[in-house]
């Protein structure tokens, strides 16, 4: 992007029910929606930090935006010169830069269903056509509960601990995953930086919070990429071209702007597989979701994004 200016809007989204992660319960999130105007036209992006991930905070991103005073070249220069990484802001600027392509994306990717261990919820996901389920586990979750869920569901299971396990429990769950073909992987069993990952090994162990951006951790196993947290998207795509391990693209509970960009980015990977974007309908009705929920996560080609921007409060 050459020349130009930008503006932004901060929005708060409240969840219908709290989501419990390794970083604690989350009942609302702050998002910054970014609009740029340059010689490339109008672009949109979203700054969407998520608890437990070592990115800049919403307030830190706001400092950069406010200091640039709407001048896009000044903002780009400040981000490039920052001594600390700004992965969320960098991802948002990448979305703005590629928006002409992103806005036209209308493809779809198979989506994993996100659920608790509720019997009714599992049956609803099966009826909706989901072929993969992601189940949150904690130190209190029993193996029997997962076996029961597996018996009710004919597809693959992903078990996500959000870094909540100790090494003994992580080893036990790793053995469980490796013993059950139906379990695709155990995601982020240990906290970020835990030395126990070396002894667990990469087989059926996926990194999420520990991965973040390509420069973070070199892991031979599956890595979960949240596009809105992953830094510059051109750098991410270059890394993906050289990375031989499996990559799973996942949501961080973004608005329609961030979701459209994240799905477009995932679709650039010919090996994207089943993505983790079953996050629609989880917020109070605030008009900031526009995509269609379901077992296929699809884009919105030709959507009136300028109108969406104007409707934001």
Sine and cosine of phi, psi and omega as CSV:
sin_phi,cos_phi,sin_psi,cos_psi,sin_omega,cos_omega
0.00,0.00,0.76,-0.65,-0.01,-1.00
-0.90,-0.43,0.76,-0.65,-0.01,-1.00
0.90,0.44,-0.25,-0.97,0.12,-0.99
0.99,-0.15,-0.01,-1.00,-0.02,-1.00
-0.61,-0.80,0.08,-1.00,-0.03,-1.00
-0.55,-0.84,0.34,-0.94,0.22,-0.97
-0.62,-0.78,0.16,-0.99,-0.08,-1.00
-0.46,-0.89,0.33,-0.94,0.05,-1.00
-0.70,-0.72,0.72,-0.69,0.05,-1.00
-0.99,-0.14,0.75,-0.66,0.00,-1.00
-0.76,-0.65,0.53,-0.85,0.10,-1.00
-0.92,-0.39,0.72,-0.70,0.02,-1.00
-0.88,-0.47,0.77,-0.64,-0.01,-1.00
-0.97,-0.26,0.79,-0.62,0.01,-1.00
-0.97,0.26,0.55,-0.84,0.05,-1.00
-0.90,0.44,-0.61,0.79,0.10,-0.99
-0.59,-0.81,0.57,-0.82,-0.10,-0.99
-0.89,0.46,0.55,-0.84,0.09,-1.00
-0.97,-0.26,0.79,-0.61,-0.02,-1.00
-0.99,-0.13,0.85,-0.53,0.05,-1.00
-0.85,-0.52,0.00,-1.00,0.06,-1.00
-0.89,0.46,-0.34,0.94,0.01,-1.00
-1.00,-0.03,0.03,1.00,-0.01,-1.00
0.91,-0.42,-0.14,-0.99,-0.02,-1.00
-0.99,0.11,0.67,-0.74,0.02,-1.00
-0.90,-0.45,0.87,-0.50,0.01,-1.00
-0.92,-0.40,-0.19,0.98,0.07,-1.00
-0.38,-0.93,0.36,-0.93,0.03,-1.00
-0.68,-0.73,0.53,-0.85,0.11,-0.99
-0.98,-0.18,0.69,-0.73,0.01,-1.00
-0.77,-0.64,0.57,-0.82,0.11,-0.99
-0.90,-0.44,0.88,-0.48,0.03,-1.00
-0.99,-0.14,0.76,-0.65,-0.15,-0.99
-0.91,-0.42,0.68,-0.73,0.10,-1.00
-0.80,-0.61,0.79,-0.61,0.04,-1.00
-0.91,-0.42,0.50,-0.87,0.10,-0.99
-0.71,-0.70,0.85,-0.53,-0.09,-1.00
-0.51,-0.86,-0.18,-0.98,0.03,-1.00
-0.91,0.41,-0.22,0.98,0.06,-1.00
-1.00,-0.02,-0.01,1.00,-0.02,-1.00
0.98,-0.22,-0.37,-0.93,-0.03,-1.00
-0.99,-0.11,0.72,-0.69,0.03,-1.00
-0.80,-0.60,0.43,-0.90,0.01,-1.00
-0.78,-0.63,0.57,-0.82,0.05,-1.00
-0.48,-0.87,0.13,-0.99,-0.06,-1.00
-0.64,-0.77,0.75,-0.66,0.07,-1.00
-0.99,-0.16,0.90,-0.43,-0.22,-0.98
-0.66,-0.75,0.93,0.36,0.07,-1.00
-0.86,0.52,0.47,-0.89,0.02,-1.00
-0.73,-0.68,0.70,-0.72,-0.04,-1.00
-0.81,0.59,0.68,-0.73,0.03,-1.00
0.99,-0.10,-0.19,0.98,0.00,-1.00
-0.96,-0.27,0.74,-0.67,-0.09,-1.00
-0.98,0.18,0.89,0.45,0.07,-1.00
-0.96,-0.26,0.00,-1.00,0.18,-0.98
-0.92,0.40,0.40,-0.91,0.06,-1.00
-1.00,0.09,0.19,-0.98,0.09,-1.00
-0.85,0.53,-0.69,0.73,-0.03,-1.00
-0.90,0.43,-0.63,0.78,0.02,-1.00
-0.91,0.41,-0.65,0.76,0.05,-1.00
-0.90,0.44,-0.64,0.77,0.02,-1.00
-0.88,0.48,-0.58,0.81,0.03,-1.00
-0.86,0.51,-0.69,0.72,0.01,-1.00
-0.92,0.40,-0.68,0.74,-0.02,-1.00
-0.90,0.44,-0.72,0.70,-0.03,-1.00
-0.92,0.38,-0.61,0.79,-0.04,-1.00
-0.93,0.38,-0.47,0.88,0.00,-1.00
-0.98,0.19,-0.24,0.97,0.12,-0.99
0.79,0.61,0.67,0.74,0.08,-1.00
0.99,0.15,-0.05,1.00,-0.02,-1.00
-1.00,0.02,0.93,-0.36,-0.09,-1.00
-0.89,0.45,-0.72,0.69,0.04,-1.00
-0.85,0.52,-0.61,0.80,0.04,-1.00
-0.90,0.43,-0.65,0.76,0.03,-1.00
-0.90,0.43,-0.72,0.69,0.00,-1.00
-0.88,0.48,-0.65,0.76,0.01,-1.00
-0.92,0.40,-0.64,0.77,0.00,-1.00
-0.91,0.41,-0.65,0.76,0.03,-1.00
-0.91,0.42,-0.69,0.73,-0.01,-1.00
-0.90,0.43,-0.53,0.85,-0.06,-1.00
-1.00,-0.02,-0.09,1.00,-0.07,-1.00
-0.89,0.46,0.77,-0.64,0.03,-1.00
-0.95,0.32,-0.37,0.93,0.03,-1.00
-0.96,-0.27,0.60,-0.80,0.03,-1.00
-0.88,0.48,0.56,-0.83,0.05,-1.00
-0.78,-0.63,0.92,0.40,-0.13,-0.99
-0.89,0.45,-0.59,0.81,-0.02,-1.00
-0.94,0.34,-0.70,0.71,0.03,-1.00
-0.91,0.40,-0.64,0.77,0.04,-1.00
-0.89,0.45,-0.64,0.76,0.03,-1.00
-0.91,0.42,-0.66,0.75,0.01,-1.00
-0.89,0.46,-0.66,0.75,0.03,-1.00
-0.92,0.38,-0.56,0.83,0.09,-1.00
-0.88,0.47,-0.68,0.74,0.03,-1.00
-0.87,0.49,-0.71,0.71,0.03,-1.00
-0.86,0.51,-0.66,0.75,-0.06,-1.00
-0.91,0.41,-0.55,0.83,-0.07,-1.00
-0.97,-0.22,0.24,0.97,-0.20,-0.98
-0.88,0.48,-0.56,0.83,0.01,-1.00
-0.84,0.54,-0.63,0.78,0.06,-1.00
-0.97,0.24,-0.67,0.75,-0.04,-1.00
-0.87,0.49,-0.69,0.72,-0.05,-1.00
-0.88,0.48,-0.47,0.88,-0.02,-1.00
-1.00,0.04,-0.04,1.00,-0.07,-1.00
-0.95,0.31,0.84,-0.55,0.01,-1.00
-0.75,-0.66,0.24,0.97,0.03,-1.00
-0.97,0.25,-0.06,-1.00,0.03,-1.00
-0.54,-0.84,0.43,-0.90,-0.02,-1.00
-0.75,-0.67,0.57,-0.82,0.07,-1.00
-0.88,0.48,0.62,-0.78,-0.13,-0.99
-0.84,-0.54,0.67,-0.74,0.09,-1.00
-0.99,0.16,0.65,-0.76,0.05,-1.00
-0.99,0.15,0.69,-0.72,0.01,-1.00
-0.98,-0.19,0.81,-0.59,-0.07,-1.00
-0.45,-0.89,0.23,-0.97,0.19,-0.98
-1.00,0.01,-0.24,-0.97,0.00,-1.00
-1.00,-0.08,0.43,0.90,0.02,-1.00
-0.94,0.35,0.72,-0.70,0.03,-1.00
-0.89,0.45,-0.73,0.68,-0.03,-1.00
-0.89,0.45,-0.64,0.77,-0.01,-1.00
-0.91,0.41,-0.65,0.76,0.03,-1.00
-0.89,0.46,-0.70,0.71,0.01,-1.00
-0.89,0.45,-0.60,0.80,0.02,-1.00
-0.91,0.41,-0.63,0.78,0.02,-1.00
-0.92,0.40,-0.63,0.78,0.05,-1.00
-0.89,0.45,-0.71,0.70,-0.02,-1.00
-0.90,0.43,-0.51,0.86,-0.01,-1.00
-0.98,0.18,-0.11,0.99,0.08,-1.00
0.99,-0.12,0.16,0.99,0.03,-1.00
-0.93,0.37,0.65,-0.76,0.00,-1.00
-0.92,-0.38,-0.09,1.00,0.07,-1.00
-0.66,-0.75,0.67,-0.75,0.06,-1.00
-0.85,-0.53,0.65,-0.76,0.11,-0.99
-0.95,-0.31,0.85,-0.53,-0.05,-1.00
-0.90,-0.44,0.79,-0.61,0.08,-1.00
-0.97,0.23,0.76,-0.65,0.08,-1.00
-0.86,-0.51,0.32,-0.95,-0.01,-1.00
-0.61,-0.79,0.04,-1.00,0.06,-1.00
-0.86,0.51,-0.35,0.94,-0.02,-1.00
-1.00,0.02,-0.19,0.98,-0.05,-1.00
-0.95,0.32,0.69,-0.72,0.01,-1.00
-0.99,-0.13,0.46,-0.89,0.08,-1.00
-0.89,0.45,-0.55,0.83,-0.01,-1.00
-0.89,0.45,-0.59,0.81,0.03,-1.00
-0.89,0.45,-0.62,0.79,0.02,-1.00
-0.95,0.30,-0.62,0.78,0.06,-1.00
-0.88,0.47,-0.64,0.77,0.02,-1.00
-0.90,0.43,-0.70,0.72,0.04,-1.00
-0.89,0.46,-0.66,0.75,0.00,-1.00
-0.89,0.45,-0.58,0.81,0.00,-1.00
-0.93,0.36,-0.45,0.89,-0.01,-1.00
-1.00,0.02,-0.21,0.98,-0.12,-0.99
-0.82,-0.57,0.80,-0.60,-0.09,-1.00
-0.99,0.13,-0.15,0.99,-0.10,-1.00
-0.99,-0.17,-0.40,-0.92,-0.03,-1.00
-1.00,0.06,0.45,-0.89,0.06,-1.00
-0.86,-0.50,0.68,-0.74,0.15,-0.99
-0.91,-0.42,0.80,-0.60,-0.03,-1.00
-0.96,-0.27,0.86,-0.51,-0.10,-1.00
-0.90,-0.43,0.90,-0.43,-0.03,-1.00
-0.99,-0.10,-0.18,0.98,-0.01,-1.00
0.78,0.63,0.61,0.79,0.07,-1.00
0.94,0.34,0.38,0.92,-0.14,-0.99
-1.00,-0.07,-0.07,1.00,-0.11,-0.99
-0.99,-0.13,0.42,-0.91,0.20,-0.98
-1.00,0.01,0.08,-1.00,-0.13,-0.99
-0.90,0.43,-0.63,0.78,0.01,-1.00
-0.88,0.47,-0.72,0.69,0.01,-1.00
-0.92,0.39,-0.62,0.79,0.01,-1.00
-0.89,0.46,-0.64,0.77,0.03,-1.00
-0.91,0.42,-0.65,0.76,0.00,-1.00
-0.90,0.44,-0.70,0.72,0.01,-1.00
-0.94,0.33,-0.52,0.85,0.07,-1.00
-0.90,0.43,-0.67,0.75,0.05,-1.00
-0.90,0.44,-0.65,0.76,0.04,-1.00
-0.87,0.50,-0.74,0.68,-0.01,-1.00
-0.88,0.48,-0.68,0.73,-0.04,-1.00
-0.95,0.31,-0.38,0.92,0.00,-1.00
-1.00,0.05,-0.21,0.98,-0.06,-1.00
-0.86,-0.50,0.93,-0.37,-0.03,-1.00
-0.86,0.50,-0.49,0.87,-0.04,-1.00
-0.92,0.39,-0.42,0.91,0.02,-1.00
-0.99,0.12,0.89,-0.45,-0.03,-1.00
-0.95,0.30,-0.72,0.70,0.07,-1.00
-0.22,-0.97,0.29,-0.96,0.14,-0.99
-0.97,-0.24,0.87,-0.49,-0.13,-0.99
-0.99,-0.15,0.78,-0.63,0.10,-1.00
0.68,0.74,0.90,0.44,-0.02,-1.00
-0.93,0.36,-0.58,0.81,-0.08,-1.00
-0.94,-0.35,0.33,-0.94,0.04,-1.00
-0.88,0.48,0.29,-0.96,0.05,-1.00
-0.86,0.52,0.74,-0.68,0.06,-1.00
0.99,0.14,0.05,1.00,-0.04,-1.00
-0.92,0.39,0.77,-0.64,-0.01,-1.00
-0.92,0.38,-0.24,0.97,-0.03,-1.00
-0.91,0.41,-0.29,0.96,0.03,-1.00
-0.87,0.49,-0.52,0.85,-0.01,-1.00
-0.89,0.45,-0.59,0.81,0.00,-1.00
-1.00,0.10,-0.44,0.90,0.05,-1.00
-0.93,0.37,-0.65,0.76,-0.04,-1.00
0.98,0.19,0.28,-0.96,-0.13,-0.99
-0.99,0.12,-0.23,0.97,-0.07,-1.00
-0.89,0.45,0.91,-0.41,0.00,-1.00
0.88,0.47,0.36,0.93,0.09,-1.00
-0.90,-0.43,0.84,-0.54,-0.01,-1.00
-0.94,-0.33,0.62,-0.79,0.07,-1.00
-0.98,-0.19,0.68,-0.73,0.07,-1.00
-0.84,-0.55,-0.99,0.13,0.02,-1.00
-0.83,0.56,-0.53,0.85,-0.03,-1.00
-0.97,0.25,-0.28,0.96,-0.05,-1.00
-1.00,-0.01,-0.90,0.44,0.01,-1.00
0.88,0.47,-0.99,0.17,-0.04,-1.00
-0.84,-0.54,0.31,-0.95,-0.04,-1.00
-0.82,0.57,-0.49,0.87,-0.01,-1.00
-0.99,0.14,0.02,1.00,-0.10,-0.99
-0.98,0.20,-0.98,0.22,-0.12,-0.99
-0.80,-0.60,0.71,-0.71,0.09,-1.00
-1.00,-0.02,0.95,-0.32,-0.12,-0.99
-0.79,-0.62,0.79,-0.61,-0.04,-1.00
-0.98,0.21,-0.32,0.95,0.00,-1.00
-1.00,0.06,-0.27,-0.96,0.01,-1.00
-0.92,0.38,0.65,-0.76,0.16,-0.99
-0.85,-0.53,0.62,-0.79,0.03,-1.00
-0.98,-0.18,0.85,-0.52,-0.03,-1.00
-0.95,-0.30,0.86,-0.51,0.17,-0.99
-0.99,-0.12,0.97,-0.24,-0.13,-0.99
-0.79,0.61,-0.58,0.81,-0.06,-1.00
-0.98,0.22,-0.10,1.00,0.06,-1.00
-0.93,-0.38,-0.04,1.00,-0.28,-0.96
-1.00,-0.09,0.17,0.99,0.03,-1.00
0.99,0.16,-0.36,-0.93,-0.07,-1.00
-0.87,0.48,0.79,-0.61,-0.10,-1.00
-0.96,0.29,-0.48,0.87,0.06,-1.00
-0.92,0.38,-0.63,0.78,0.07,-1.00
-0.92,0.40,-0.63,0.78,0.02,-1.00
-0.90,0.45,-0.68,0.73,0.00,-1.00
-0.92,0.40,-0.59,0.81,0.06,-1.00
-0.91,0.42,-0.67,0.75,0.05,-1.00
-0.89,0.46,-0.68,0.74,-0.04,-1.00
-0.89,0.46,-0.56,0.83,0.01,-1.00
-0.90,0.44,-0.41,0.91,-0.01,-1.00
-0.97,-0.26,-0.17,0.99,-0.06,-1.00
-1.00,0.06,0.78,-0.63,-0.08,-1.00
-1.00,-0.07,-0.28,0.96,-0.01,-1.00
-0.98,0.21,0.16,-0.99,0.00,-1.00
-0.96,0.26,0.59,-0.81,0.05,-1.00
-0.80,-0.59,0.75,-0.66,0.07,-1.00
-0.91,-0.42,0.81,-0.58,0.00,-1.00
-1.00,-0.05,0.67,-0.74,-0.18,-0.98
-0.61,-0.79,0.43,-0.90,0.00,-1.00
-0.99,0.15,0.42,-0.91,0.22,-0.98
-0.84,-0.55,0.61,0.79,0.08,-1.00
0.87,0.50,0.80,0.60,0.00,-1.00
-1.00,0.04,0.19,-0.98,0.10,-0.99
-0.98,0.20,-0.07,-1.00,-0.01,-1.00
-0.87,0.50,-0.56,0.83,0.00,-1.00
-0.90,0.45,-0.77,0.63,0.00,-1.00
-0.91,0.41,-0.59,0.81,-0.01,-1.00
-0.91,0.41,-0.69,0.73,0.01,-1.00
-0.86,0.51,-0.69,0.72,0.01,-1.00
-0.92,0.39,-0.68,0.74,-0.03,-1.00
-0.91,0.41,-0.64,0.76,0.02,-1.00
-0.92,0.38,-0.63,0.78,0.07,-1.00
-0.87,0.50,-0.71,0.70,-0.01,-1.00
-0.88,0.47,-0.71,0.71,0.02,-1.00
-0.86,0.51,-0.63,0.78,-0.04,-1.00
-0.93,0.36,-0.27,0.96,0.06,-1.00
-0.96,0.28,-0.27,0.96,0.00,-1.00
-1.00,-0.07,0.93,-0.37,-0.03,-1.00
-0.90,0.43,-0.23,0.97,0.02,-1.00
-0.93,-0.36,0.46,0.89,-0.10,-1.00
-0.86,0.51,-0.61,0.79,0.01,-1.00
0.92,0.40,-0.58,-0.82,-0.05,-1.00
-1.00,0.05,0.84,-0.54,-0.05,-1.00
-1.00,-0.08,0.21,-0.98,-0.01,-1.00
-0.92,-0.39,0.98,0.21,-0.07,-1.00
-0.79,-0.61,0.52,0.85,0.03,-1.00
-1.00,0.07,0.89,0.45,-0.08,-1.00
-0.89,-0.45,-0.02,1.00,-0.03,-1.00
-0.96,0.26,0.50,-0.86,0.03,-1.00
0.98,0.19,0.13,0.99,-0.04,-1.00
-0.99,-0.12,-0.16,0.99,0.04,-1.00
-0.98,-0.21,0.34,-0.94,0.18,-0.98
-0.85,0.52,0.51,-0.86,-0.07,-1.00
-0.90,0.44,0.98,-0.21,-0.05,-1.00
-0.83,-0.55,0.08,1.00,0.05,-1.00
0.97,0.25,0.18,0.98,-0.08,-1.00
-0.98,-0.19,-0.02,1.00,0.21,-0.98
-0.97,-0.25,0.70,-0.72,0.02,-1.00
-0.74,-0.67,-0.28,0.96,0.00,-1.00
-0.96,0.26,0.19,-0.98,-0.02,-1.00
-0.99,-0.12,0.79,-0.62,0.03,-1.00
-0.96,0.27,0.39,-0.92,0.06,-1.00
0.50,-0.86,-0.09,-1.00,-0.07,-1.00
-0.96,0.28,-0.21,0.98,0.13,-0.99
-0.88,-0.47,0.79,-0.62,0.01,-1.00
-0.99,-0.11,0.95,-0.32,-0.10,-0.99
-0.91,-0.41,0.39,-0.92,0.03,-1.00
-0.99,0.11,0.02,-1.00,-0.02,-1.00
-0.83,-0.55,0.99,0.17,-0.01,-1.00
-0.93,0.37,0.65,-0.76,0.07,-1.00
0.96,0.28,0.23,0.97,-0.03,-1.00
-0.95,0.31,0.48,-0.88,-0.01,-1.00
-0.99,0.10,0.99,0.11,-0.03,-1.00
-0.95,0.32,-0.51,0.86,0.07,-1.00
-0.89,0.45,-0.64,0.77,0.06,-1.00
-0.92,0.40,-0.64,0.76,0.05,-1.00
-0.86,0.51,-0.71,0.71,0.01,-1.00
-0.86,0.52,-0.70,0.72,-0.03,-1.00
-0.92,0.40,-0.47,0.88,-0.02,-1.00
-0.98,0.20,-0.28,0.96,-0.02,-1.00
-0.92,0.39,0.60,-0.80,0.06,-1.00
-0.92,-0.38,0.00,0.00,0.00,0.00
